[in-house]
């Protein structure tokens, strides 16, 4: 999803355990957002070393300046969330992971827990 201009729109992402419902995760005015998860497509995303499926019980959403960057960053963050702060700082982006335990957000300063609010 890309948005241009100063008008802000809400960003909703499906809950991985309940894909028929969504959460309002962010506001977007001038930038892009991409999400990688396996709730509809199955195990299409795999860890590059171990080969195990990623995104089956979680999703990774990245907010960045453009769609290509947002989409590309979801994959390494899904594979290794510990690399996220450095990657996100390099590209001026932010990430959000949804899983059964809650909502975690990351920027250059590291991961933090966010309140989980279900969107209508």
N, CA, C and O atoms as CSV, one atom per row, in Angstrom:
chain,resi,resn,atom,element,x,y,z
A,1,UNK,N,N,0.857,-1.164,0.000
A,1,UNK,CA,C,0.000,0.000,0.000
A,1,UNK,C,C,0.900,1.222,0.000
A,1,UNK,O,O,1.803,1.339,0.829
A,2,UNK,N,N,0.655,2.120,-0.919
A,2,UNK,CA,C,1.401,3.377,-0.964
A,2,UNK,C,C,0.427,4.531,-0.787
A,2,UNK,O,O,-0.717,4.469,-1.237
A,3,UNK,N,N,0.888,5.568,-0.134
A,3,UNK,CA,C,0.060,6.751,0.108
A,3,UNK,C,C,0.915,7.977,-0.152
A,3,UNK,O,O,2.036,8.084,0.345
A,4,UNK,N,N,0.375,8.899,-0.935
A,4,UNK,CA,C,1.088,10.130,-1.250
A,4,UNK,C,C,0.273,11.312,-0.765
A,4,UNK,O,O,-0.950,11.323,-0.909
A,5,UNK,N,N,0.925,12.294,-0.199
A,5,UNK,CA,C,0.251,13.495,0.251
A,5,UNK,C,C,0.198,13.591,1.755
A,5,UNK,O,O,0.753,12.757,2.471
A,6,UNK,N,N,-0.477,14.619,2.222
A,6,UNK,CA,C,-0.496,14.903,3.655
A,6,UNK,C,C,-1.716,14.326,4.376
A,6,UNK,O,O,-1.761,14.351,5.606
A,7,UNK,N,N,-2.689,13.817,3.655
A,7,UNK,CA,C,-3.873,13.234,4.304
A,7,UNK,C,C,-3.499,11.864,4.865
A,7,UNK,O,O,-2.982,11.008,4.147
A,8,UNK,N,N,-3.765,11.669,6.149
A,8,UNK,CA,C,-3.413,10.431,6.831
A,8,UNK,C,C,-4.556,9.428,6.731
A,8,UNK,O,O,-5.725,9.782,6.881
A,9,UNK,N,N,-4.195,8.157,6.472
A,9,UNK,CA,C,-5.181,7.077,6.447
A,9,UNK,C,C,-4.756,5.998,7.439
A,9,UNK,O,O,-3.563,5.818,7.681
A,10,UNK,N,N,-5.719,5.279,8.014
A,10,UNK,CA,C,-5.362,4.194,8.935
A,10,UNK,C,C,-4.871,2.971,8.166
A,10,UNK,O,O,-5.299,2.714,7.041
A,11,UNK,N,N,-3.973,2.229,8.789
A,11,UNK,CA,C,-3.475,0.972,8.233
A,11,UNK,C,C,-4.007,-0.159,9.107
A,11,UNK,O,O,-3.728,-0.213,10.305
A,12,UNK,N,N,-4.775,-1.062,8.497
A,12,UNK,CA,C,-5.305,-2.235,9.192
A,12,UNK,C,C,-4.604,-3.481,8.655
A,12,UNK,O,O,-4.369,-3.595,7.453
A,13,UNK,N,N,-4.272,-4.410,9.545
A,13,UNK,CA,C,-3.630,-5.661,9.154
A,13,UNK,C,C,-4.409,-6.811,9.775
A,13,UNK,O,O,-4.847,-6.729,10.923
A,14,UNK,N,N,-4.577,-7.881,9.008
A,14,UNK,CA,C,-5.287,-9.059,9.508
A,14,UNK,C,C,-4.545,-9.676,10.684
A,14,UNK,O,O,-3.315,-9.664,10.733
A,15,UNK,N,N,-5.309,-10.219,11.637
A,15,UNK,CA,C,-4.715,-10.940,12.744
A,15,UNK,C,C,-4.321,-12.336,12.259
A,15,UNK,O,O,-5.167,-13.040,11.707
A,16,UNK,N,N,-3.088,-12.756,12.442
A,16,UNK,CA,C,-2.650,-14.046,11.912
A,16,UNK,C,C,-3.471,-15.239,12.411
A,16,UNK,O,O,-3.732,-16.160,11.637
A,17,UNK,N,N,-3.881,-15.245,13.672
A,17,UNK,CA,C,-4.662,-16.365,14.199
A,17,UNK,C,C,-6.136,-16.288,13.806
A,17,UNK,O,O,-6.843,-17.295,13.850
A,18,UNK,N,N,-6.598,-15.110,13.425
A,18,UNK,CA,C,-7.995,-14.878,13.048
A,18,UNK,C,C,-8.023,-13.932,11.847
A,18,UNK,O,O,-8.337,-12.753,12.006
A,19,UNK,N,N,-7.697,-14.432,10.632
A,19,UNK,CA,C,-7.544,-13.532,9.481
A,19,UNK,C,C,-8.822,-12.822,9.042
A,19,UNK,O,O,-8.765,-11.926,8.200
A,20,UNK,N,N,-9.968,-13.204,9.594
A,20,UNK,CA,C,-11.189,-12.489,9.243
A,20,UNK,C,C,-11.348,-11.197,10.048
A,20,UNK,O,O,-12.246,-10.404,9.769
A,21,UNK,N,N,-10.491,-10.982,11.038
A,21,UNK,CA,C,-10.524,-9.724,11.790
A,21,UNK,C,C,-9.176,-9.016,11.648
A,21,UNK,O,O,-8.161,-9.636,11.330
A,22,UNK,N,N,-9.191,-7.723,11.887
A,22,UNK,CA,C,-7.969,-6.950,11.691
A,22,UNK,C,C,-7.702,-6.039,12.876
A,22,UNK,O,O,-8.566,-5.800,13.721
A,23,UNK,N,N,-6.482,-5.546,12.906
A,23,UNK,CA,C,-6.065,-4.571,13.907
A,23,UNK,C,C,-5.633,-3.300,13.196
A,23,UNK,O,O,-5.016,-3.350,12.132
A,24,UNK,N,N,-5.955,-2.187,13.782
A,24,UNK,CA,C,-5.457,-0.905,13.278
A,24,UNK,C,C,-4.065,-0.718,13.860
A,24,UNK,O,O,-3.907,-0.561,15.071
A,25,UNK,N,N,-3.051,-0.737,12.989
A,25,UNK,CA,C,-1.672,-0.725,13.457
A,25,UNK,C,C,-0.982,0.614,13.375
A,25,UNK,O,O,-0.110,0.917,14.189
A,26,UNK,N,N,-1.363,1.420,12.401
A,26,UNK,CA,C,-0.595,2.646,12.179
A,26,UNK,C,C,-1.425,3.645,11.393
A,26,UNK,O,O,-2.543,3.360,10.963
A,27,UNK,N,N,-0.852,4.806,11.219
A,27,UNK,CA,C,-1.392,5.856,10.358
A,27,UNK,C,C,-0.353,6.099,9.274
A,27,UNK,O,O,0.847,6.106,9.550
A,28,UNK,N,N,-0.804,6.297,8.055
A,28,UNK,CA,C,0.114,6.485,6.934
A,28,UNK,C,C,-0.304,7.717,6.156
A,28,UNK,O,O,-1.467,7.859,5.779
A,29,UNK,N,N,0.660,8.620,5.912
A,29,UNK,CA,C,0.339,9.787,5.098
A,29,UNK,C,C,1.183,9.825,3.828
A,29,UNK,O,O,0.628,9.942,2.735
A,30,UNK,N,N,2.457,9.732,3.935
A,30,UNK,CA,C,3.307,9.824,2.756
A,30,UNK,C,C,4.369,8.733,2.863
A,30,UNK,O,O,5.432,8.956,3.442
A,31,UNK,N,N,4.090,7.575,2.318
A,31,UNK,CA,C,5.004,6.446,2.416
A,31,UNK,C,C,4.319,5.176,1.966
A,31,UNK,O,O,3.337,5.211,1.224
A,32,UNK,N,N,4.848,4.051,2.425
A,32,UNK,CA,C,4.335,2.754,1.991
A,32,UNK,C,C,4.327,1.774,3.152
A,32,UNK,O,O,5.030,1.952,4.147
A,33,UNK,N,N,3.521,0.740,3.002
A,33,UNK,CA,C,3.442,-0.326,3.999
A,33,UNK,C,C,3.275,-1.655,3.275
A,33,UNK,O,O,2.578,-1.740,2.264
A,34,UNK,N,N,3.921,-2.691,3.804
A,34,UNK,CA,C,3.808,-4.041,3.244
A,34,UNK,C,C,3.754,-5.035,4.397
A,34,UNK,O,O,4.363,-4.821,5.445
A,35,UNK,N,N,3.016,-6.127,4.192
A,35,UNK,CA,C,2.894,-7.178,5.195
A,35,UNK,C,C,3.205,-8.521,4.560
A,35,UNK,O,O,2.770,-8.805,3.444
A,36,UNK,N,N,3.969,-9.357,5.283
A,36,UNK,CA,C,4.201,-10.740,4.879
A,36,UNK,C,C,3.661,-11.648,5.974
A,36,UNK,O,O,3.951,-11.457,7.155
A,37,UNK,N,N,2.874,-12.638,5.568
A,37,UNK,CA,C,2.297,-13.621,6.483
A,37,UNK,C,C,1.842,-14.821,5.662
A,37,UNK,O,O,1.764,-14.750,4.435
A,38,UNK,N,N,1.546,-15.910,6.338
A,38,UNK,CA,C,1.144,-17.117,5.638
A,38,UNK,C,C,-0.288,-17.521,5.864
A,38,UNK,O,O,-0.638,-18.667,5.583
A,39,UNK,N,N,-1.143,-16.634,6.361
A,39,UNK,CA,C,-2.485,-17.056,6.721
A,39,UNK,C,C,-3.369,-17.408,5.544
A,39,UNK,O,O,-4.364,-18.103,5.749
A,40,UNK,N,N,-3.083,-16.982,4.329
A,40,UNK,CA,C,-3.872,-17.387,3.168
A,40,UNK,C,C,-3.071,-18.232,2.183
A,40,UNK,O,O,-3.634,-19.103,1.520
A,41,UNK,N,N,-1.779,-17.990,2.079
A,41,UNK,CA,C,-0.976,-18.656,1.067
A,41,UNK,C,C,-0.186,-19.843,1.587
A,41,UNK,O,O,0.512,-20.498,0.812
A,42,UNK,N,N,-0.273,-20.135,2.857
A,42,UNK,CA,C,0.495,-21.246,3.391
A,42,UNK,C,C,1.958,-20.896,3.544
A,42,UNK,O,O,2.321,-19.720,3.553
A,43,UNK,N,N,2.806,-21.913,3.664
A,43,UNK,CA,C,4.227,-21.679,3.979
A,43,UNK,C,C,5.058,-21.243,2.777
A,43,UNK,O,O,5.986,-21.948,2.379
A,44,UNK,N,N,4.738,-20.103,2.203
A,44,UNK,CA,C,5.497,-19.603,1.059
A,44,UNK,C,C,6.794,-18.914,1.475
A,44,UNK,O,O,7.708,-18.774,0.663
A,45,UNK,N,N,6.879,-18.492,2.714
A,45,UNK,CA,C,8.054,-17.784,3.215
A,45,UNK,C,C,8.840,-18.746,4.100
A,45,UNK,O,O,8.308,-19.266,5.081
A,46,UNK,N,N,10.098,-18.983,3.759
A,46,UNK,CA,C,10.919,-19.954,4.482
A,46,UNK,C,C,12.224,-19.321,4.958
A,46,UNK,O,O,12.780,-18.430,4.315
A,47,UNK,N,N,12.692,-19.809,6.103
A,47,UNK,CA,C,13.959,-19.339,6.642
A,47,UNK,C,C,15.071,-19.761,5.673
A,47,UNK,O,O,15.088,-20.913,5.239
A,48,UNK,N,N,15.997,-18.862,5.323
A,48,UNK,CA,C,17.000,-19.183,4.305
A,48,UNK,C,C,18.019,-20.244,4.725
A,48,UNK,O,O,18.625,-20.875,3.859
A,49,UNK,N,N,18.220,-20.455,6.005
A,49,UNK,CA,C,19.199,-21.443,6.471
A,49,UNK,C,C,18.506,-22.711,6.965
A,49,UNK,O,O,18.851,-23.817,6.548
A,50,UNK,N,N,17.529,-22.546,7.854
A,50,UNK,CA,C,16.865,-23.704,8.465
A,50,UNK,C,C,15.805,-24.322,7.565
A,50,UNK,O,O,15.540,-25.521,7.654
A,51,UNK,N,N,15.195,-23.517,6.700
A,51,UNK,CA,C,14.171,-24.026,5.791
A,51,UNK,C,C,12.782,-24.117,6.396
A,51,UNK,O,O,11.839,-24.508,5.708
A,52,UNK,N,N,12.631,-23.764,7.671
A,52,UNK,CA,C,11.305,-23.844,8.284
A,52,UNK,C,C,10.415,-22.699,7.808
A,52,UNK,O,O,10.893,-21.635,7.413
A,53,UNK,N,N,9.104,-22.950,7.857
A,53,UNK,CA,C,8.121,-21.964,7.410
A,53,UNK,C,C,8.093,-20.769,8.357
A,53,UNK,O,O,8.167,-20.927,9.576
A,54,UNK,N,N,7.985,-19.580,7.784
A,54,UNK,CA,C,7.864,-18.341,8.549
A,54,UNK,C,C,6.485,-17.749,8.294
A,54,UNK,O,O,5.911,-17.938,7.221
A,55,UNK,N,N,5.966,-17.047,9.260
A,55,UNK,CA,C,4.725,-16.323,9.058
A,55,UNK,C,C,3.462,-17.161,9.149
A,55,UNK,O,O,2.395,-16.698,8.745
A,56,UNK,N,N,3.550,-18.374,9.664
A,56,UNK,CA,C,2.342,-19.194,9.766
A,56,UNK,C,C,1.490,-18.776,10.967
A,56,UNK,O,O,0.268,-18.916,10.925
A,57,UNK,N,N,2.097,-18.274,12.017
A,57,UNK,CA,C,1.356,-17.837,13.198
A,57,UNK,C,C,1.641,-16.378,13.530
A,57,UNK,O,O,1.272,-15.894,14.600
A,58,UNK,N,N,2.297,-15.684,12.612
A,58,UNK,CA,C,2.622,-14.281,12.848
A,58,UNK,C,C,2.637,-13.539,11.512
A,58,UNK,O,O,2.588,-14.147,10.443
A,59,UNK,N,N,2.704,-12.231,11.600
A,59,UNK,CA,C,2.862,-11.412,10.400
A,59,UNK,C,C,3.876,-10.321,10.694
A,59,UNK,O,O,4.044,-9.898,11.838
A,60,UNK,N,N,4.549,-9.873,9.644
A,60,UNK,CA,C,5.504,-8.768,9.746
A,60,UNK,C,C,5.027,-7.666,8.813
A,60,UNK,O,O,4.841,-7.889,7.617
A,61,UNK,N,N,4.833,-6.488,9.363
A,61,UNK,CA,C,4.434,-5.316,8.592
A,61,UNK,C,C,5.550,-4.283,8.690
A,61,UNK,O,O,6.060,-4.012,9.777
A,62,UNK,N,N,5.926,-3.711,7.554
A,62,UNK,CA,C,6.972,-2.698,7.539
A,62,UNK,C,C,6.435,-1.424,6.901
A,62,UNK,O,O,5.804,-1.462,5.845
A,63,UNK,N,N,6.690,-0.302,7.552
A,63,UNK,CA,C,6.377,1.022,7.016
A,63,UNK,C,C,7.684,1.650,6.571
A,63,UNK,O,O,8.629,1.752,7.353
A,64,UNK,N,N,7.737,2.071,5.312
A,64,UNK,CA,C,8.966,2.633,4.743
A,64,UNK,C,C,8.603,3.735,3.756
A,64,UNK,O,O,7.428,4.041,3.551
A,65,UNK,N,N,9.613,4.316,3.156
A,65,UNK,CA,C,9.391,5.410,2.207
A,65,UNK,C,C,8.749,4.948,0.908
A,65,UNK,O,O,8.015,5.710,0.278
A,66,UNK,N,N,9.016,3.701,0.494
A,66,UNK,CA,C,8.470,3.201,-0.766
A,66,UNK,C,C,8.080,1.728,-0.629
A,66,UNK,O,O,8.511,1.043,0.298
A,67,UNK,N,N,7.263,1.256,-1.564
A,67,UNK,CA,C,6.733,-0.112,-1.508
A,67,UNK,C,C,7.828,-1.166,-1.620
A,67,UNK,O,O,7.788,-2.172,-0.912
A,68,UNK,N,N,8.795,-0.954,-2.492
A,68,UNK,CA,C,9.844,-1.953,-2.678
A,68,UNK,C,C,10.629,-2.167,-1.380
A,68,UNK,O,O,10.914,-3.307,-1.014
A,69,UNK,N,N,10.971,-1.110,-0.701
A,69,UNK,CA,C,11.706,-1.219,0.557
A,69,UNK,C,C,10.851,-1.880,1.622
A,69,UNK,O,O,11.320,-2.781,2.318
A,70,UNK,N,N,9.603,-1.449,1.759
A,70,UNK,CA,C,8.714,-2.035,2.763
A,70,UNK,C,C,8.571,-3.536,2.546
A,70,UNK,O,O,8.708,-4.312,3.492
A,71,UNK,N,N,8.296,-3.954,1.311
A,71,UNK,CA,C,8.116,-5.376,1.022
A,71,UNK,C,C,9.404,-6.155,1.234
A,71,UNK,O,O,9.382,-7.235,1.825
A,72,UNK,N,N,10.518,-5.626,0.764
A,72,UNK,CA,C,11.784,-6.338,0.888
A,72,UNK,C,C,12.188,-6.535,2.348
A,72,UNK,O,O,12.747,-7.580,2.683
A,73,UNK,N,N,11.929,-5.581,3.212
A,73,UNK,CA,C,12.344,-5.685,4.606
A,73,UNK,C,C,11.513,-6.670,5.415
A,73,UNK,O,O,11.976,-7.144,6.453
A,74,UNK,N,N,10.299,-6.995,4.973
A,74,UNK,CA,C,9.494,-7.946,5.751
A,74,UNK,C,C,10.171,-9.310,5.849
A,74,UNK,O,O,10.036,-9.984,6.870
A,75,UNK,N,N,10.887,-9.728,4.826
A,75,UNK,CA,C,11.478,-11.074,4.793
A,75,UNK,C,C,12.626,-11.253,5.784
A,75,UNK,O,O,12.568,-12.183,6.588
A,76,UNK,N,N,13.674,-10.412,5.774
A,76,UNK,CA,C,14.743,-10.622,6.764
A,76,UNK,C,C,14.268,-10.405,8.199
A,76,UNK,O,O,14.792,-11.033,9.119
A,77,UNK,N,N,13.297,-9.537,8.402
A,77,UNK,CA,C,12.788,-9.321,9.755
A,77,UNK,C,C,11.999,-10.539,10.224
A,77,UNK,O,O,12.075,-10.903,11.397
A,78,UNK,N,N,11.245,-11.175,9.331
A,78,UNK,CA,C,10.544,-12.415,9.687
A,78,UNK,C,C,11.540,-13.513,10.026
A,78,UNK,O,O,11.311,-14.287,10.956
A,79,UNK,N,N,12.639,-13.594,9.291
A,79,UNK,CA,C,13.642,-14.636,9.504
A,79,UNK,C,C,14.480,-14.394,10.758
A,79,UNK,O,O,14.861,-15.345,11.441
A,80,UNK,N,N,14.769,-13.127,11.064
A,80,UNK,CA,C,15.637,-12.802,12.199
A,80,UNK,C,C,15.253,-11.446,12.785
A,80,UNK,O,O,15.849,-10.428,12.432
A,81,UNK,N,N,14.264,-11.425,13.677
A,81,UNK,CA,C,13.831,-10.146,14.253
A,81,UNK,C,C,14.942,-9.362,14.959
A,81,UNK,O,O,14.842,-8.144,15.107
A,82,UNK,N,N,15.991,-10.050,15.390
A,82,UNK,CA,C,17.082,-9.345,16.069
A,82,UNK,C,C,17.853,-8.427,15.134
A,82,UNK,O,O,18.507,-7.492,15.595
A,83,UNK,N,N,17.789,-8.676,13.820
A,83,UNK,CA,C,18.483,-7.804,12.854
A,83,UNK,C,C,17.666,-6.555,12.547
A,83,UNK,O,O,18.169,-5.637,11.899
A,84,UNK,N,N,16.424,-6.505,12.997
A,84,UNK,CA,C,15.517,-5.424,12.615
A,84,UNK,C,C,16.012,-4.019,12.945
A,84,UNK,O,O,15.976,-3.161,12.063
A,85,UNK,N,N,16.474,-3.733,14.167
A,85,UNK,CA,C,16.861,-2.344,14.447
A,85,UNK,C,C,17.893,-1.778,13.476
A,85,UNK,O,O,17.755,-0.640,13.026
A,86,UNK,N,N,18.926,-2.555,13.147
A,86,UNK,CA,C,19.954,-2.066,12.226
A,86,UNK,C,C,19.399,-1.868,10.820
A,86,UNK,O,O,19.673,-0.851,10.182
A,87,UNK,N,N,18.618,-2.837,10.330
A,87,UNK,CA,C,18.029,-2.710,8.990
A,87,UNK,C,C,17.079,-1.526,8.913
A,87,UNK,O,O,17.118,-0.748,7.960
A,88,UNK,N,N,16.235,-1.396,9.911
A,88,UNK,CA,C,15.248,-0.326,9.904
A,88,UNK,C,C,15.917,1.048,9.980
A,88,UNK,O,O,15.466,1.999,9.341
A,89,UNK,N,N,16.977,1.145,10.752
A,89,UNK,CA,C,17.706,2.416,10.817
A,89,UNK,C,C,18.314,2.749,9.452
A,89,UNK,O,O,18.254,3.894,9.004
A,90,UNK,N,N,18.893,1.752,8.801
A,90,UNK,CA,C,19.535,1.968,7.501
A,90,UNK,C,C,18.546,2.480,6.463
A,90,UNK,O,O,18.907,3.299,5.618
A,91,UNK,N,N,17.296,2.006,6.516
A,91,UNK,CA,C,16.302,2.382,5.509
A,91,UNK,C,C,15.245,3.354,6.022
A,91,UNK,O,O,14.287,3.649,5.307
A,92,UNK,N,N,15.398,3.852,7.232
A,92,UNK,CA,C,14.448,4.809,7.776
A,92,UNK,C,C,13.042,4.243,7.875
A,92,UNK,O,O,12.067,4.928,7.567
A,93,UNK,N,N,12.939,2.993,8.306
A,93,UNK,CA,C,11.659,2.290,8.327
A,93,UNK,C,C,11.281,1.874,9.749
A,93,UNK,O,O,12.054,2.045,10.692
A,94,UNK,N,N,10.083,1.328,9.876
A,94,UNK,CA,C,9.572,0.786,11.130
A,94,UNK,C,C,8.942,-0.564,10.840
A,94,UNK,O,O,8.483,-0.806,9.724
A,95,UNK,N,N,8.914,-1.453,11.839
A,95,UNK,CA,C,8.314,-2.776,11.657
A,95,UNK,C,C,7.354,-3.086,12.796
A,95,UNK,O,O,7.507,-2.594,13.914
A,96,UNK,N,N,6.355,-3.916,12.486
A,96,UNK,CA,C,5.397,-4.382,13.480
A,96,UNK,C,C,5.202,-5.876,13.276
A,96,UNK,O,O,4.935,-6.327,12.162
A,97,UNK,N,N,5.335,-6.640,14.351
A,97,UNK,CA,C,5.072,-8.074,14.303
A,97,UNK,C,C,3.818,-8.353,15.114
A,97,UNK,O,O,3.700,-7.937,16.267
A,98,UNK,N,N,2.888,-9.060,14.496
A,98,UNK,CA,C,1.684,-9.542,15.177
A,98,UNK,C,C,1.834,-11.043,15.364
A,98,UNK,O,O,2.211,-11.753,14.431
A,99,UNK,N,N,1.542,-11.525,16.555
A,99,UNK,CA,C,1.478,-12.960,16.780
A,99,UNK,C,C,0.455,-13.221,17.880
A,99,UNK,O,O,-0.219,-12.294,18.329
A,100,UNK,N,N,0.337,-14.435,18.306
A,100,UNK,CA,C,-0.653,-14.777,19.313
A,100,UNK,C,C,-0.419,-14.135,20.661
A,100,UNK,O,O,-1.316,-14.114,21.505
A,101,UNK,N,N,0.777,-13.611,20.874
A,101,UNK,CA,C,1.095,-12.990,22.160
A,101,UNK,C,C,0.825,-11.500,22.196
A,101,UNK,O,O,0.698,-10.924,23.277
A,102,UNK,N,N,0.735,-10.860,21.034
A,102,UNK,CA,C,0.488,-9.430,21.027
A,102,UNK,C,C,1.091,-8.728,19.836
A,102,UNK,O,O,1.282,-9.318,18.773
A,103,UNK,N,N,1.392,-7.440,20.033
A,103,UNK,CA,C,1.912,-6.578,18.980
A,103,UNK,C,C,3.263,-6.042,19.435
A,103,UNK,O,O,3.381,-5.452,20.509
A,104,UNK,N,N,4.281,-6.255,18.602
A,104,UNK,CA,C,5.614,-5.734,18.875
A,104,UNK,C,C,5.994,-4.771,17.756
A,104,UNK,O,O,5.810,-5.081,16.579
A,105,UNK,N,N,6.518,-3.614,18.115
A,105,UNK,CA,C,6.941,-2.617,17.125
A,105,UNK,C,C,8.440,-2.398,17.256
A,105,UNK,O,O,9.008,-2.503,18.343
A,106,UNK,N,N,9.066,-2.094,16.131
A,106,UNK,CA,C,10.505,-1.878,16.138
A,106,UNK,C,C,10.861,-0.707,15.238
A,106,UNK,O,O,10.294,-0.529,14.160
A,107,UNK,N,N,11.807,0.081,15.705
A,107,UNK,CA,C,12.450,1.130,14.917
A,107,UNK,C,C,13.937,1.003,15.217
A,107,UNK,O,O,14.370,-0.014,15.759
A,108,UNK,N,N,14.709,1.996,14.882
A,108,UNK,CA,C,16.154,1.937,15.088
A,108,UNK,C,C,16.522,1.752,16.557
A,108,UNK,O,O,17.587,1.219,16.867
A,109,UNK,N,N,15.639,2.192,17.473
A,109,UNK,CA,C,15.958,2.099,18.901
A,109,UNK,C,C,15.562,0.763,19.528
A,109,UNK,O,O,15.732,0.592,20.736
A,110,UNK,N,N,15.040,-0.189,18.752
A,110,UNK,CA,C,14.734,-1.517,19.274
A,110,UNK,C,C,13.249,-1.821,19.347
A,110,UNK,O,O,12.403,-1.015,18.959
A,111,UNK,N,N,12.958,-3.012,19.858
A,111,UNK,CA,C,11.590,-3.525,19.940
A,111,UNK,C,C,10.880,-3.023,21.180
A,111,UNK,O,O,11.506,-2.811,22.219
A,112,UNK,N,N,9.555,-2.829,21.073
A,112,UNK,CA,C,8.702,-2.476,22.219
A,112,UNK,C,C,7.328,-3.096,22.009
A,112,UNK,O,O,6.917,-3.342,20.874
A,113,UNK,N,N,6.627,-3.346,23.093
A,113,UNK,CA,C,5.287,-3.916,23.047
A,113,UNK,C,C,4.275,-2.790,22.892
A,113,UNK,O,O,4.393,-1.742,23.526
A,114,UNK,N,N,3.270,-3.023,22.032
A,114,UNK,CA,C,2.194,-2.049,21.818
A,114,UNK,C,C,0.879,-2.633,22.309
A,114,UNK,O,O,0.722,-3.853,22.348
A,115,UNK,N,N,-0.067,-1.782,22.684
A,115,UNK,CA,C,-1.387,-2.298,23.059
A,115,UNK,C,C,-2.091,-2.893,21.843
A,115,UNK,O,O,-1.959,-2.386,20.729
A,116,UNK,N,N,-2.830,-3.961,22.062
A,116,UNK,CA,C,-3.552,-4.620,20.981
A,116,UNK,C,C,-4.984,-4.101,20.985
A,116,UNK,O,O,-5.730,-4.312,21.941
A,117,UNK,N,N,-5.364,-3.412,19.896
A,117,UNK,CA,C,-6.706,-2.882,19.777
A,117,UNK,C,C,-7.309,-3.431,18.500
A,117,UNK,O,O,-6.783,-3.211,17.409
A,118,UNK,N,N,-8.416,-4.148,18.641
A,118,UNK,CA,C,-9.069,-4.767,17.488
A,118,UNK,C,C,-9.836,-3.704,16.705
A,118,UNK,O,O,-10.591,-2.916,17.275
A,119,UNK,N,N,-9.634,-3.697,15.415
A,119,UNK,CA,C,-10.327,-2.748,14.547
A,119,UNK,C,C,-11.681,-3.306,14.142
A,119,UNK,O,O,-11.871,-4.518,14.041
A,120,UNK,N,N,-12.593,-2.415,13.920
A,120,UNK,CA,C,-13.930,-2.846,13.492
A,120,UNK,C,C,-13.937,-3.130,12.009
A,120,UNK,O,O,-14.971,-3.506,11.457
